[in-house]
Amino acid sequence: MVAVLVQNNDITEAIRQLKRKIQRNGLQKDMKRHEYHLSRSERRKEKDAEALKRLRKRERKNYS
Protein backbone atom coordinates (compact mmCIF):
# COMPACT_ATOMS: atom_id res chain seq x y z
CA MET A 1 0.00 0.00 0.00
CA VAL A 2 1.22 3.45 -0.91
CA ALA A 3 0.92 6.25 1.64
CA VAL A 4 1.79 9.93 1.44
CA LEU A 5 1.86 12.45 4.27
CA VAL A 6 0.28 15.84 3.60
CA GLN A 7 2.45 18.58 5.04
CA ASN A 8 1.37 22.20 5.53
CA ASN A 9 -1.99 21.45 3.85
CA ASP A 10 -0.18 21.21 0.48
CA ILE A 11 -2.43 18.73 -1.27
CA THR A 12 -1.06 19.35 -4.77
CA GLU A 13 2.44 18.33 -3.68
CA ALA A 14 1.03 15.27 -1.91
CA ILE A 15 -0.82 14.24 -5.08
CA ARG A 16 2.39 14.61 -7.11
CA GLN A 17 4.28 12.45 -4.61
CA LEU A 18 1.50 9.84 -4.69
CA LYS A 19 1.57 9.67 -8.48
CA ARG A 20 5.35 9.25 -8.47
CA LYS A 21 5.18 6.46 -5.87
CA ILE A 22 2.45 4.66 -7.78
CA GLN A 23 4.47 4.79 -11.00
CA ARG A 24 7.66 3.55 -9.30
CA ASN A 25 5.86 0.61 -7.70
CA GLY A 26 4.37 -0.46 -11.02
CA LEU A 27 0.94 -0.20 -9.45
CA GLN A 28 -0.41 1.97 -12.25
CA LYS A 29 0.55 -0.57 -14.90
CA ASP A 30 -0.95 -3.37 -12.84
CA MET A 31 -4.22 -1.47 -12.41
CA LYS A 32 -4.47 -0.87 -16.15
CA ARG A 33 -3.77 -4.54 -16.80
CA HIS A 34 -6.62 -5.61 -14.49
CA GLU A 35 -9.04 -3.00 -15.79
CA TYR A 36 -10.69 -5.53 -18.11
CA HIS A 37 -10.29 -9.19 -19.02
CA LEU A 38 -7.87 -10.17 -21.79
CA SER A 39 -7.71 -13.55 -23.41
CA ARG A 40 -4.36 -15.33 -23.67
CA SER A 41 -3.91 -14.38 -27.30
CA GLU A 42 -4.65 -10.72 -26.54
CA ARG A 43 -2.14 -10.75 -23.67
CA ARG A 44 0.46 -12.30 -25.96
CA LYS A 45 -0.20 -9.65 -28.63
CA GLU A 46 0.17 -6.89 -26.03
CA LYS A 47 3.38 -8.41 -24.74
CA ASP A 48 4.81 -8.69 -28.27
CA ALA A 49 3.79 -5.11 -29.09
CA GLU A 50 5.46 -3.87 -25.90
CA ALA A 51 8.66 -5.76 -26.75
CA LEU A 52 8.66 -4.30 -30.26
CA LYS A 53 8.17 -0.82 -28.81
CA ARG A 54 11.16 -1.31 -26.49
CA LEU A 55 13.27 -2.62 -29.39
CA ARG A 56 12.43 0.37 -31.61
CA LYS A 57 13.20 2.76 -28.76
CA ARG A 58 16.56 1.07 -28.20
CA GLU A 59 17.35 1.30 -31.92
CA ARG A 60 16.46 5.00 -31.96
CA LYS A 61 18.83 5.63 -29.07
CA ASN A 62 21.67 3.74 -30.76
CA TYR A 63 21.38 5.66 -34.04
CA SER A 64 21.13 9.11 -32.49
C-alpha positions as CSV (number, residue, x, y, z in Angstrom):
1,M,0.0,0.0,0.0
2,V,1.2,3.4,-0.9
3,A,0.9,6.2,1.6
4,V,1.8,9.9,1.4
5,L,1.9,12.4,4.3
6,V,0.3,15.8,3.6
7,Q,2.5,18.6,5.0
8,N,1.4,22.2,5.5
9,N,-2.0,21.5,3.8
10,D,-0.2,21.2,0.5
11,I,-2.4,18.7,-1.3
12,T,-1.1,19.4,-4.8
13,E,2.4,18.3,-3.7
14,A,1.0,15.3,-1.9
15,I,-0.8,14.2,-5.1
16,R,2.4,14.6,-7.1
17,Q,4.3,12.4,-4.6
18,L,1.5,9.8,-4.7
19,K,1.6,9.7,-8.5
20,R,5.3,9.2,-8.5
21,K,5.2,6.5,-5.9
22,I,2.5,4.7,-7.8
23,Q,4.5,4.8,-11.0
24,R,7.7,3.6,-9.3
25,N,5.9,0.6,-7.7
26,G,4.4,-0.5,-11.0
27,L,0.9,-0.2,-9.4
28,Q,-0.4,2.0,-12.3
29,K,0.6,-0.6,-14.9
30,D,-1.0,-3.4,-12.8
31,M,-4.2,-1.5,-12.4
32,K,-4.5,-0.9,-16.2
33,R,-3.8,-4.5,-16.8
34,H,-6.6,-5.6,-14.5
35,E,-9.0,-3.0,-15.8
36,Y,-10.7,-5.5,-18.1
37,H,-10.3,-9.2,-19.0
38,L,-7.9,-10.2,-21.8
39,S,-7.7,-13.6,-23.4
40,R,-4.4,-15.3,-23.7
41,S,-3.9,-14.4,-27.3
42,E,-4.7,-10.7,-26.5
43,R,-2.1,-10.8,-23.7
44,R,0.5,-12.3,-26.0
45,K,-0.2,-9.6,-28.6
46,E,0.2,-6.9,-26.0
47,K,3.4,-8.4,-24.7
48,D,4.8,-8.7,-28.3
49,A,3.8,-5.1,-29.1
50,E,5.5,-3.9,-25.9
51,A,8.7,-5.8,-26.8
52,L,8.7,-4.3,-30.3
53,K,8.2,-0.8,-28.8
54,R,11.2,-1.3,-26.5
55,L,13.3,-2.6,-29.4
56,R,12.4,0.4,-31.6
57,K,13.2,2.8,-28.8
58,R,16.6,1.1,-28.2
59,E,17.4,1.3,-31.9
60,R,16.5,5.0,-32.0
61,K,18.8,5.6,-29.1
62,N,21.7,3.7,-30.8
63,Y,21.4,5.7,-34.0
64,S,21.1,9.1,-32.5
